[in-house]
Amino acid sequence: MVKQIVIFFGLFLLFSNLVVSQEIVQWRGPNRDGKYLSTGLLTSWPQDGLKLLWHIDGLGEGHASAVVTKNKIFTAGTIEEIGYIFCFSLDGKLQWKVSYGPEWTESWPGTRSTPLFVDGKLYMLSAFGNLICMDAADGKMIWEVDLFTEYDGRNIKWGVTENLLADGDVLYVTPGGEKDNVLALNRNTGTLIWSSPGKGELSAYCSPALIKLPKRTLLVTQTANSILGIDTKDGTLLWSHPQPNKWSVHANTPYYQDGYLYCVSGYGQGGIQLQLAADGSAKQEMWRNTTIDNRMGGFIVLGDRIYGSGDSKQGWACVDWKNGEDVTSEQMAGRGVVIYADGLLYCYNDSGEFVLANPTPTALQKISSFEIPFGEDQHWAHPVITDGKLYIRHGGSLMVYDVTER
């Protein structure tokens, strides 16, 4: 009996270690909320800017962020109408480059989404609804699904855009079809687990969030005019809530905290907070605020404060999480992307200025800034901070800065 217990305990430890060692690198950090875990970072930057460790050109057009794993860096770009996944070593040496098919070349051309890394596999969604899974070791294709032919997915004005979400062996994606609106697929094979009709609306550039409650897990995303709460067990639509705007663009990931859900959309629509039932089966609108109405740059929630930039109003603001009231508005930078690490905000505006800011409960204080020196076109890619390094993608360039050394 003792021997059996020892063997069982040994197997349990082995299994536990395998589970813990699973590596997931995804859109906007470990929790998809823009918060990165690096510490010991600079609290102000040298006057001539951060130390540039290295940079890469030739990535093509697009807005994909860097995906930084334990020993590799991945990103994506479009070259002569074809989308590519690039793999680099941590010191910037190209390991491989593999095409995944046609990419967007119309208005705002280039790769729309950031690859997802899960346990040695990469997942990517093209602007034309082609969903692919490849081996991260060499870029070899494992499976692919055309969401427009195998399901009833539909394209949208600026190309399908979604930073994919995985949970265990399940991969979630939003084709935006009338019947196949949101899908759960087996991430190892690409086969269907369930299909949800949602509200039958077009997709809306949204990268979904997963909310794990005691009694169920919710997938929360936005389609053309609605916020959706879907039971991940079987795809049942539990509730929806209206959130329309001028162009049906809802490109910011929803955020959940202590029973409350916050979603924000651009073009003047702004943010909304919903209170969710304890089991996730119902919701109630608590407040709306239009000061933070960022189109696609995200926001940061710290305690009972929300920080982000406006779209129609162009400034940066702080909003009270509890009541939706404005706390402060600052003209410290033009509108743009925001992430967070080690107590400070990293703000990357549309004109290419990169700003370090202190988010106090009553103000946003600009500390340091510098101009992005490489790349071209729109400054839309979301930065990444990992192991004391800042990764900034701008067009065909990827820059890596040391944010620990003066």
Long-range contacts (C-beta under 8 A, 24 or more apart in sequence): 22-118, 22-119, 23-69, 23-70, 23-117, 23-118, 23-119, 23-120, 24-117, 24-118, 24-119, 24-166, 25-67, 25-68, 25-69, 25-116, 25-117, 26-116, 26-117, 26-163, 26-164, 26-165, 26-166, 27-65, 27-114, 27-116, 27-163, 27-164, 27-207, 27-253, 27-382, 28-163, 28-207, 28-253, 28-298, 28-339, 28-382, 29-339, 29-384, 32-163, 32-165, 32-207, 32-209, 32-253, 33-253, 33-255, 33-300, 33-301, 34-298, 34-299, 34-300, 34-338, 34-339, 34-340, 34-382, 35-300, 35-339, 35-340, 35-341, 36-339, 36-340, 36-341, 36-384, 36-385, 36-386, 37-341, 38-341, 38-342, 38-385, 38-386, 38-387, 38-388, 38-403, 39-341, 39-342, 40-342, 40-388, 40-404, 41-341, 41-342, 41-344, 41-385, 41-388, 41-403, 41-404, 42-356, 42-403, 42-404, 42-405, 42-406, 43-344, 43-367, 44-356, 44-367, 44-368, 45-356, 45-367, 45-368, 45-369, 45-370, 46-406, 48-370, 49-370, 49-371, 50-370, 50-390, 50-401, 50-402, 50-403, 51-401, 51-402, 51-405, 52-373, 52-399, 52-400, 52-401, 53-389, 53-400, 53-401, 53-402, 54-91, 54-92, 54-400, 55-92, 55-374, 55-397, 55-398, 55-399, 55-400, 56-88, 56-92, 56-397, 56-398, 57-374, 57-396, 57-397, 58-396, 59-86, 59-393, 59-395, 59-396, 59-397, 59-398, 60-84, 60-110, 60-111, 60-396, 61-109, 61-110, 61-111, 61-377, 61-395, 61-396, 62-103, 62-110, 62-111, 62-112, 62-381, 62-395, 63-110, 63-111, 63-112, 63-378, 63-380, 63-381, 63-393, 64-111, 64-112, 64-113, 64-114, 64-115, 64-381, 64-393, 65-114, 65-381, 65-382, 65-383, 65-384, 65-391, 65-393, 66-384, 66-391, 66-393, 66-398, 67-114, 67-115, 67-116, 67-117, 67-122, 67-384, 68-384, 68-386, 68-387, 68-389, 68-391, 69-117, 69-136, 72-136, 73-391, 73-398, 74-115, 74-117, 74-122, 74-136, 75-114, 75-115, 75-393, 75-398, 76-100, 76-111, 76-113, 76-114, 76-115, 76-124, 77-110, 77-111, 77-396, 78-103, 78-104, 78-105, 78-109, 78-110, 78-111, 81-105, 83-111, 83-124, 83-126, 85-115, 85-122, 85-124, 85-134, 85-139, 87-136, 87-139, 92-400, 96-138, 96-139, 97-139, 98-134, 98-139, 98-140, 98-141, 100-124, 100-126, 100-130, 100-132, 100-134, 100-144, 101-126, 101-128, 101-130, 101-132, 102-126, 102-128, 102-130, 103-127, 103-128, 104-128, 104-158, 104-159, 106-158, 106-159, 107-158, 108-158, 108-378, 110-377, 110-395, 112-158, 112-159, 112-160, 112-161, 112-205, 113-161, 113-162, 113-163, 113-164, 114-163, 114-382, 116-163, 116-164, 116-165, 116-166, 118-166, 118-187, 121-187, 121-188, 123-164, 123-166, 123-171, 123-187, 124-164, 125-160, 125-161, 125-162, 125-164, 125-173, 126-160, 127-155, 127-159, 127-160, 127-161, 128-155, 128-159, 128-160, 129-153, 129-155, 129-160, 129-175, 131-164, 131-173, 131-185, 131-190, 133-187, 133-188, 133-190, 143-189, 143-190, 144-190, 145-185, 145-190, 147-173, 147-175, 147-180, 147-183, 148-175, 151-175, 151-177, 151-179, 151-180, 151-183, 151-195, 152-177, 152-178, 152-179, 152-180, 153-177, 153-180, 153-203, 154-202, 154-203, 156-202, 156-203, 156-204, 156-205, 156-248, 157-247, 157-248, 158-205, 158-249, 160-203, 161-205, 161-251, 162-203, 162-205, 162-206, 162-207, 162-208, 163-207, 163-253, 164-207, 165-207, 165-208, 165-209, 165-210, 165-219, 167-210, 167-217, 167-232, 170-232, 172-208, 172-210, 172-219, 172-232, 174-203, 174-206, 174-208, 174-221, 174-223, 175-203, 176-201, 176-202, 176-203, 176-204, 176-223, 176-224, 181-223, 182-219, 182-221, 182-228, 182-230, 182-235, 184-232, 184-235, 194-234, 194-235, 195-235, 196-230, 196-235, 196-236, 196-237, 197-237, 198-223, 198-226, 198-228, 198-230, 198-237, 198-240, 199-223, 199-225, 199-226, 199-228, 199-237, 199-240, 201-225, 201-226, 202-248, 204-248, 204-249, 204-250, 204-251, 205-249, 205-250, 205-251, 205-296, 206-250, 206-251, 206-252, 206-253, 206-254, 207-251, 207-253, 208-253, 208-254, 209-253, 209-254, 209-255, 209-256, 211-256, 211-261, 211-276, 211-280, 213-276, 213-278, 213-279, 213-280, 214-278, 214-279, 215-278, 215-279, 215-280, 216-279, 216-280, 216-281, 218-276, 218-280, 220-254, 220-256, 220-261, 220-263, 221-254, 222-250, 222-254, 222-263, 222-265, 223-250, 224-248, 227-254, 227-261, 227-263, 227-272, 227-274, 229-276, 229-280, 229-283, 231-280, 238-280, 238-281, 238-282, 239-281, 239-282, 239-283, 241-272, 241-274, 241-283, 241-285, 243-269, 243-272, 244-269, 245-269, 249-295, 249-296, 251-295, 251-296, 252-294, 252-295, 252-296, 252-297, 252-298, 252-299, 253-298, 255-299, 255-301, 257-301, 257-321, 260-286, 260-321, 262-299, 262-301, 262-306, 262-321, 264-292, 264-293, 264-294, 264-299, 264-308, 265-293, 265-295, 266-293, 266-294, 266-295, 266-296, 266-311, 266-312, 267-293, 267-295, 267-311, 267-312, 268-293, 268-311, 268-312, 269-293, 271-299, 271-306, 271-319, 271-324, 273-321, 273-324, 286-324, 287-323, 287-324, 288-324, 289-319, 289-324, 289-325, 289-326, 291-317, 291-319, 291-326, 291-329, 292-317, 292-319, 294-335, 296-337, 296-380, 297-335, 297-336, 297-337, 297-338, 297-348, 297-380, 297-382, 298-337, 298-338, 298-339, 298-382, 299-338, 300-338, 300-339, 300-340, 300-345, 300-359, 302-340, 302-359, 303-361, 305-359, 305-361, 307-338, 307-345, 307-359, 307-364, 308-338, 309-333, 309-334, 309-335, 309-336, 309-338, 309-347, 309-349, 310-335, 311-335, 316-347, 316-357, 316-364, 317-364, 318-359, 318-361, 318-362, 318-363, 318-364, 327-361, 327-362, 328-362, 328-363, 328-364, 330-363, 330-364, 330-366, 332-357, 332-364, 332-365, 332-366, 333-366, 333-369, 336-379, 337-379, 337-380, 337-381, 337-382, 337-383, 339-382, 339-383, 339-384, 339-385, 341-385, 346-383, 346-385, 346-390, 348-372, 348-379, 348-382, 348-383, 348-392, 349-379, 350-378, 350-379, 350-380, 351-379, 352-379, 352-394, 354-383, 354-392, 372-399, 373-399, 374-399, 375-399
